[in-house]
Each structure stands twice: as C-alpha cells, then as structure tokens.
Amino acid sequence: MSVNSIKLLSGNSHPELAKKVADRLGIELTKILVLQYSNQETSVTIGESVRDEDVFILQSTAPGDINDGLMELLIMINACKTASARRITAVIPNFPYARQDKKDKSRAPISAKLIANMLQTAGCNHVITMDLHASQIQGFFNVPVDNLYAEPSMLRYIYENFDYKSAVIVSPDAGGAKRATAIADRLDLPFALIHKERSRPNEVSRMVLVGDVSDRIAILVDDMADTCGTLVKAAQTLKANGAKEVVAIVTHGILSGNAIEAINKSELTKVVVTNTVPHAEKKKRCPRLETIDIAPTLAEACRRTHNGESVSFLFSNAPS
C-alpha cells in the first residue's frame, strides 16, 4: 500500500496564506480551478488526483466574500469526497459566522451550528481553525476540531518589539478577559479591563476602565477587529486615564467598513493583526497596521495532523 501524502488546496479567499503554508510544508499547492459562472454559481475543478490522499483545504473568509468563500469551501470539500480522498481537513483560520454562536434573542438563529452541519454534510472529516470567537463552537461538530491559538505568536511579537516590562495588558471587553489575563500571566504583567455598554450592535455608547494604566504602554488584546469602533474608543479611554501609548494586538483583522479611516484618526500607535484574513490592500492605506504571520503555526498543525502527532504542543509554542 502506498503512503499517502499531503495535498493542500486553496480557494480564492486567501491564496497568499495558502502559498506560505505550502512553502513551509515543502510542497506545491494542488492544481485547482475555482471560478464563478456569469450567473454567480461556483465551479470547482481539481486538476490532479486526490484518491486516498490526506487533503487539507485552506479557505479563510474576508469581508465582502464571506458567503462566496464558504460556498467555495463546501464545494471543494465535496469534490474531494467524491474523488475518494482518504481524509479531508478544512483549514479555516477565521471561522465564518462565529459570532452567531448562541440564541441571544427570540427567533435568532445559531448560524455557527448551521455552518458546522454544512461542513460535515459536505464531507469534512476534521477542522483546523484559529482563535474561535467562542471555544464552545467546537461542540457543534461531530468531527475533531483543533482550535489553534495566536497567543504564542503574539507573545513572541511583544517580546521582540516592546519594552514590555513597562506595559499593561488590557481587554477591551469582559468577554476577552480570559484571553488577556492568560497573556498578562505569561508576561508577568498587570491586567486591566474595559467595561463597555452597547446601544446597538457594533456601536459602543460608554466605556469604564477597571485597573491602572497610568505611564504604561497599554496593549489591547482581542480576537477580532471588525469596524474597530471598540478599539478606537478603548484607546481614547486609556489615553484619558494616563496611558503613555496604546497598541492593539488582534487575531482576526477583518477591518470592514470605515475601520482603516478610524484607525488612522485614532489614539492607537499601531494595530497588529495576524494574516488569518487578507489585508494587503488595507495595509497600503494604513501605516499603523502591522502583521504577524501565522502560516508557520497552520503548517505545523497540518504536518502534525498528517503524521498523527500531538497538536497541543502548538497551544503554548509558536513555530520559528
């Protein structure tokens, strides 16, 4: 029996990240043609055999094409399943619809559960994702889910780029307190929290700081920056409370709407995001935007999954 090899496929959502992961693994991306017909239907043609191979399909979601990217992913999974792939792993750095993870009002859908059902129905055997908005989304699946953390990469960035002994780690809301305290503990730094009140979704009305940030570099830590309203307002609050400098480090830089303009006018010295979401064009418009490359972490997760090794090593270590 031949030893099966890694086949890495990518749709149109984030080809740059897929190429970086392939380079780290020392393989070529599998030939695939993903296009839309004039009536907006998605067509997928896999250009080489995947029979009995270990297939990894990397597809993230970017603002503007979340639903197209999701449909591409589902069709690619199903194409590999019908082409007799041995195992199909969906590598989804930024999980779509992750914020719709609970029934928070009457007649609200739990869309993250729907996405889980769709991936499994398409033929997905395993999911690798990063910094899920709510880690209990893993429980929506009946297949294994590896929720990787950007925390080790963030810690390395802080070590290398800041005089971090004079910093304070800040969570911009109560929901992210656990993430921020974990980083503060690893760096042996103080921790502060901002309590925010929303008037409606994506709009913050009032913020109250809990903790001391005076004469310190305030490092805001969050899982995603969407419109950046929270980060901008948090930076104002921290500066008003005597912070020397305010920096944001975020896993998913979605940066939708007027986010770039908001950052450019804000009190934030820089906003550091990982490349789970493509943002090369936005970087040209925002000199304060910096990137942490998480391709090494994703590549190592794929390699370890393929070889049957433990992935938990990556929860506390960033591959160099």
Residue pairs with C-beta under 8 A, 6 or more apart in sequence:
2 52
4 52
4 53
4 54
4 86
5 27
5 53
5 54
6 25
6 27
6 53
6 54
6 56
6 302
6 303
6 306
7 30
7 48
7 50
7 53
7 54
7 55
7 56
7 85
8 18
8 21
8 22
8 25
8 27
8 29
8 30
8 56
8 57
8 58
8 302
9 29
9 30
9 32
9 46
9 55
9 56
9 57
9 58
9 76
9 80
10 18
10 19
10 29
10 32
10 57
10 58
10 59
11 32
11 34
11 57
11 59
11 69
11 72
11 73
11 76
12 34
12 65
12 68
12 69
12 72
13 59
13 60
13 61
13 62
13 65
13 69
13 72
13 278
14 58
14 59
14 60
14 62
14 93
14 275
14 277
14 278
16 275
16 278
16 280
17 58
17 60
17 93
17 275
17 276
17 278
17 295
17 298
18 29
18 58
19 29
20 275
20 293
20 295
20 299
21 58
21 91
21 295
21 298
21 299
21 302
22 28
22 29
23 295
24 295
24 296
24 299
24 300
25 299
25 302
25 303
30 46
30 47
30 48
30 50
30 55
31 46
31 47
31 48
32 44
32 45
32 46
32 47
32 76
33 43
33 44
33 45
33 47
34 42
34 43
34 44
34 72
34 76
35 42
35 43
36 42
36 43
36 68
37 43
42 68
42 71
42 72
42 75
44 72
44 75
44 76
44 79
46 76
46 79
46 80
46 83
49 83
50 80
50 83
50 84
50 85
51 83
51 84
51 85
52 84
52 85
52 86
53 85
53 86
54 85
54 86
54 87
54 89
54 306
55 80
55 85
55 86
55 87
55 88
55 89
56 89
56 91
56 128
56 302
56 305
56 306
57 73
57 76
57 77
57 80
57 88
57 89
57 90
57 91
58 91
58 93
58 298
59 69
59 72
59 73
59 76
59 90
59 91
59 92
60 69
60 92
60 93
60 94
60 276
60 277
60 278
61 69
61 70
61 92
61 94
61 95
61 96
61 277
62 69
62 254
62 277
62 278
63 254
63 255
63 256
63 277
66 96
69 96
70 96
70 115
70 118
73 90
73 92
73 119
73 122
74 118
74 119
74 122
75 122
77 88
77 90
77 119
77 122
77 123
77 124
78 122
78 123
80 88
80 123
81 88
81 122
81 123
82 123
87 125
87 126
88 123
88 124
88 125
88 126
89 124
89 125
89 126
89 127
89 128
89 302
89 305
90 119
90 124
90 126
90 127
90 128
91 128
91 129
91 298
91 301
91 302
92 127
92 128
92 129
93 129
93 130
93 252
93 274
93 276
93 277
93 294
93 298
94 129
94 130
94 224
94 252
94 254
94 276
94 277
95 112
95 115
95 129
95 132
95 133
95 137
96 115
97 111
97 112
97 114
97 115
98 112
98 132
98 133
98 134
98 137
99 112
99 133
100 108
100 109
100 110
100 111
100 112
101 110
101 112
101 113
101 133
101 134
101 136
101 137
102 110
102 134
103 109
103 110
112 134
112 137
112 140
113 140
116 137
116 140
116 141
117 140
119 127
119 141
120 141
120 142
120 143
124 143
125 143
126 143
126 144
126 145
126 146
126 305
127 141
127 143
127 144
127 145
127 146
128 145
128 146
128 148
128 298
128 301
128 302
128 305
129 145
129 146
129 147
129 148
130 147
130 148
130 149
130 150
130 251
130 274
130 276
130 294
130 297
130 298
131 147
131 148
131 149
131 150
131 223
131 251
131 252
131 276
132 138
132 147
133 223
133 224
135 147
137 145
138 145
138 147
146 301
146 305
146 311
148 297
148 298
148 301
148 311
148 314
148 315
149 314
149 315
150 251
150 274
150 276
150 292
150 294
150 297
151 179
151 182
151 183
151 186
152 297
152 314
152 315
152 316
152 317
152 318
153 274
153 292
153 293
153 294
153 297
153 318
154 183
154 221
154 249
154 251
154 272
154 292
155 183
155 186
155 187
155 318
156 318
157 249
157 272
157 292
158 164
158 167
158 183
158 187
158 219
158 249
162 217
162 219
162 247
163 217
164 187
164 189
164 217
164 219
165 189
166 215
166 216
166 217
166 244
167 187
167 189
167 216
167 217
167 218
167 219
168 184
168 189
168 190
168 191
168 192
168 211
168 212
168 213
168 216
168 217
168 218
168 219
168 243
169 180
169 181
169 183
169 184
169 187
169 189
169 190
169 191
169 192
169 219
169 221
170 180
170 191
170 192
170 193
170 194
170 211
170 213
170 218
170 219
170 220
170 221
170 234
170 238
171 177
171 179
171 180
171 181
171 191
171 192
171 193
171 194
171 220
171 221
171 222
172 194
172 196
172 220
172 222
172 230
172 231
172 234
173 194
173 195
173 196
173 222
173 230
174 193
174 195
176 221
176 222
176 223
177 193
179 221
179 222
179 223
180 191
180 193
180 221
181 191
183 221
184 190
184 191
190 211
190 212
190 216
191 211
192 209
192 210
192 211
192 212
192 213
192 218
193 209
193 210
193 211
194 207
194 208
194 209
194 210
194 234
194 237
194 238
195 207
195 208
195 209
195 210
196 204
196 206
196 207
196 208
196 230
196 233
196 234
197 204
197 205
197 206
197 207
198 204
198 205
199 205
202 226
202 227
202 229
203 229
204 229
204 230
204 233
207 233
207 234
207 237
208 237
209 237
209 238
209 241
213 238
213 241
213 242
213 243
214 241
214 242
214 243
215 242
215 244
216 243
216 244
217 243
217 244
217 245
217 246
217 247
218 235
218 238
218 243
218 244
218 245
218 246
218 247
219 247
219 248
219 249
220 231
220 234
220 235
220 238
220 246
220 247
220 248
220 249
220 250
221 248
221 249
221 250
222 230
222 231
222 248
222 250
222 251
223 250
223 251
223 252
224 250
224 251
224 252
224 253
224 254
225 231
225 248
225 250
225 252
225 253
225 254
225 255
225 259
225 271
225 273
226 254
226 255
226 256
226 257
226 259
227 256
227 257
227 258
227 259
227 262
228 255
228 259
228 262
228 263
228 266
228 271
229 262
231 248
231 250
231 263
231 266
231 268
231 271
232 262
232 263
232 265
232 266
232 267
232 268
234 246
235 246
235 248
235 266
235 267
235 268
236 266
236 267
238 246
238 267
239 246
239 267
245 269
246 267
246 268
246 269
247 268
247 269
247 270
247 271
247 272
248 268
248 270
248 271
248 272
249 272
249 273
249 292
250 271
250 272
250 273
250 274
251 273
251 274
251 276
252 273
252 274
252 276
252 277
253 271
253 273
253 274
253 276
253 277
253 279
253 282
253 289
254 277
255 263
255 273
255 277
255 279
255 282
259 282
260 282
260 285
260 286
260 289
263 271
263 286
263 288
263 289
264 285
264 286
264 288
268 288
269 288
270 288
270 289
270 290
271 286
271 288
271 289
271 290
272 290
272 291
272 292
273 279
273 289
273 290
273 291
273 292
274 291
274 292
274 293
274 294
275 291
275 292
275 293
275 294
275 295
276 294
279 289
279 291
282 289
283 289
283 291
296 318
296 319
296 320
297 314
297 318
297 319
299 319
300 314
300 319
301 311
301 314
303 309
304 310
304 311
304 313
304 314
305 311
